[in-house]
Amino acid sequence: EAEAAARRVKAEAAPVVERFMEAEVLRSQLSVVSDEIMRLREEVAVCREELARGWPRLAEAEDAEAEVASAISELESAHAAEAALLGSLHEEELSELRAQHAAAVAEIEPARMEEVAALKASHTEEVRSLRSALEAARWEADVFRREQQDIIRETCIRQRENVRLAKQNADARQDAIEL
């Protein structure tokens, strides 16, 4: 009965203990949040001081920005004019170089065509020569292959003959021993 009463009291106390633990967690969180609020207030104060120091310089920076934007637009217009001038000069020079190139190609082309024709003739003769050399090498290789096969056949015939003679010799010795 005492155990049952202890269990009952324990069950009744469990929600209270749980609420107490939650309250402790909330107290801990409140402490952390309070510290964070203090830190953020200090940061806000620093930011306000920085803003108070920088606000007067903002007008100066905006004036400087306007001057720089004006200078940039002047430079861009000057650059556009210079780029147009250089582009036209480049086109003129390019057309002159194209004309010179066309003349040089027209001058060189016949000599190149002659050289190509000579090289083609030379290569045709060289190919003909190489083909005949290849055919001769094939014929020679075929002759060597046939000779090698003949030698192999003769060697095989001699080996068989040697085996037959060795057997005959062994038989003759055996007969001589028996006598």
C-alpha positions as CSV (number, residue, x, y, z in Angstrom):
1,E,0.0,0.0,0.0
2,A,2.9,2.3,0.7
3,E,4.3,1.6,-2.7
4,A,1.0,2.4,-4.3
5,A,0.8,5.6,-2.4
6,A,4.4,6.5,-3.4
7,R,3.5,5.8,-7.0
8,R,0.4,7.9,-6.8
9,V,2.3,10.8,-5.2
10,K,5.0,10.4,-7.8
11,A,2.4,10.5,-10.6
12,E,0.8,13.6,-9.1
13,A,4.2,15.3,-8.7
14,A,5.4,14.4,-12.3
15,P,3.5,17.3,-14.0
16,V,4.7,19.7,-11.3
17,V,8.3,18.6,-11.8
18,E,7.9,18.9,-15.6
19,R,6.5,22.4,-15.3
20,F,9.4,23.3,-13.0
21,M,11.9,22.0,-15.6
22,E,10.1,24.0,-18.3
23,A,10.2,27.1,-16.2
24,E,14.0,26.6,-15.6
25,V,14.6,26.2,-19.3
26,L,12.5,29.4,-20.0
27,R,14.4,31.3,-17.3
28,S,17.7,30.2,-19.0
29,Q,16.4,31.3,-22.4
30,L,15.2,34.6,-21.0
31,S,18.7,35.2,-19.6
32,V,20.3,34.5,-23.0
33,V,17.8,36.7,-24.8
34,S,18.4,39.5,-22.3
35,D,22.1,39.3,-23.0
36,E,21.5,39.3,-26.7
37,I,19.2,42.4,-26.5
38,M,21.9,44.3,-24.6
39,R,24.5,43.4,-27.2
40,L,22.2,44.5,-30.0
41,R,21.4,47.8,-28.3
42,E,25.2,48.4,-28.1
43,E,25.5,47.6,-31.8
44,V,22.7,50.0,-32.7
45,A,24.3,52.7,-30.7
46,V,27.6,52.2,-32.6
47,C,25.8,52.2,-35.9
48,R,24.0,55.4,-35.0
49,E,27.3,57.1,-34.1
50,E,28.8,55.9,-37.4
51,L,25.7,57.2,-39.3
52,A,26.0,60.6,-37.5
53,R,29.7,60.8,-38.6
54,G,29.1,59.6,-42.2
55,W,25.9,61.6,-43.1
56,P,27.7,64.9,-43.8
57,R,30.1,63.1,-46.1
58,L,27.3,61.6,-48.1
59,A,26.5,64.9,-49.9
60,E,30.2,65.3,-50.8
61,A,30.3,61.7,-52.2
62,E,27.1,62.4,-54.2
63,D,28.7,65.5,-55.7
64,A,31.9,63.5,-56.5
65,E,29.7,60.8,-58.1
66,A,28.0,63.4,-60.4
67,E,31.4,64.8,-61.4
68,V,32.7,61.3,-62.2
69,A,29.6,60.4,-64.2
70,S,30.1,63.6,-66.2
71,A,33.7,62.8,-66.9
72,I,32.8,59.2,-67.9
73,S,30.2,60.4,-70.4
74,E,32.8,62.9,-71.9
75,L,35.4,60.1,-72.1
76,E,32.8,57.8,-73.7
77,S,31.9,60.3,-76.4
78,A,35.6,61.0,-77.1
79,H,36.3,57.3,-77.2
80,A,33.4,56.7,-79.6
81,A,34.7,59.4,-82.0
82,E,38.3,58.0,-81.8
83,A,37.0,54.4,-82.3
84,A,35.1,55.5,-85.4
85,L,38.2,57.2,-86.8
86,L,40.4,54.2,-86.1
87,G,37.8,51.9,-87.5
88,S,37.7,53.8,-90.8
89,L,41.5,53.9,-91.0
90,H,41.6,50.2,-90.3
91,E,39.1,49.5,-93.0
92,E,41.2,51.5,-95.5
93,E,44.4,49.7,-94.6
94,L,42.6,46.4,-94.7
95,S,41.3,47.0,-98.2
96,E,44.8,48.0,-99.4
97,L,46.3,44.8,-97.8
98,R,43.6,42.7,-99.5
99,A,44.4,44.2,-102.9
100,Q,48.1,43.6,-102.3
101,H,47.4,40.0,-101.2
102,A,45.3,39.3,-104.2
103,A,48.1,40.6,-106.5
104,A,50.7,38.5,-104.7
105,V,48.5,35.4,-104.9
106,A,47.9,36.0,-108.6
107,E,51.7,36.3,-109.1
108,I,52.6,33.2,-107.1
109,E,49.8,30.9,-108.2
110,P,51.2,29.8,-111.6
111,A,54.6,28.9,-110.0
112,R,52.8,26.9,-107.3
113,M,50.7,25.1,-109.9
114,E,53.9,24.1,-111.8
115,E,55.5,22.9,-108.6
116,V,52.4,20.9,-107.7
117,A,52.4,19.3,-111.2
118,A,56.1,18.5,-110.9
119,L,55.6,17.0,-107.5
120,K,52.7,14.9,-108.7
121,A,54.8,13.5,-111.6
122,S,57.6,12.8,-109.2
123,H,55.3,11.1,-106.7
124,T,53.7,9.0,-109.5
125,E,57.1,7.8,-110.6
126,E,58.2,7.1,-107.0
127,V,54.9,5.2,-106.4
128,R,55.5,3.1,-109.5
129,S,59.1,2.4,-108.4
130,L,58.0,1.5,-104.8
131,R,55.3,-0.8,-106.2
132,S,57.8,-2.7,-108.4
133,A,60.2,-3.0,-105.4
134,L,57.3,-4.3,-103.3
135,E,56.4,-6.9,-105.9
136,A,60.1,-8.0,-106.1
137,A,60.3,-8.2,-102.3
138,R,57.1,-10.3,-102.3
139,W,58.4,-12.6,-105.0
140,E,61.7,-13.0,-103.1
141,A,59.8,-13.7,-99.8
142,D,57.7,-16.3,-101.6
143,V,60.9,-18.0,-103.0
144,F,62.5,-18.0,-99.5
145,R,59.3,-19.4,-98.0
146,R,59.3,-22.3,-100.5
147,E,63.0,-23.0,-100.0
148,Q,62.4,-23.0,-96.2
149,Q,59.5,-25.4,-96.6
150,D,61.6,-27.7,-98.8
151,I,64.4,-27.7,-96.2
152,I,61.9,-28.5,-93.4
153,R,60.5,-31.4,-95.5
154,E,64.0,-32.7,-96.1
155,T,64.8,-32.4,-92.4
156,C,61.7,-34.3,-91.5
157,I,62.5,-37.1,-94.0
158,R,66.1,-37.3,-92.6
159,Q,64.8,-37.4,-89.0
160,R,62.4,-40.3,-89.9
161,E,65.2,-42.1,-91.7
162,N,67.5,-41.6,-88.7
163,V,64.8,-43.0,-86.4
164,R,64.3,-46.0,-88.7
165,L,68.1,-46.6,-88.8
166,A,68.4,-46.2,-85.1
167,K,65.7,-48.8,-84.6
168,Q,67.4,-51.1,-87.1
169,N,70.7,-50.6,-85.3
170,A,69.0,-51.4,-81.9
171,D,67.4,-54.5,-83.4
172,A,70.7,-55.7,-84.9
173,R,72.4,-55.2,-81.5
174,Q,69.7,-57.1,-79.8
175,D,70.1,-59.9,-82.3
176,A,73.9,-59.8,-81.8
177,I,73.5,-60.0,-78.1
178,E,71.1,-62.9,-78.3
179,L,73.6,-64.9,-80.5
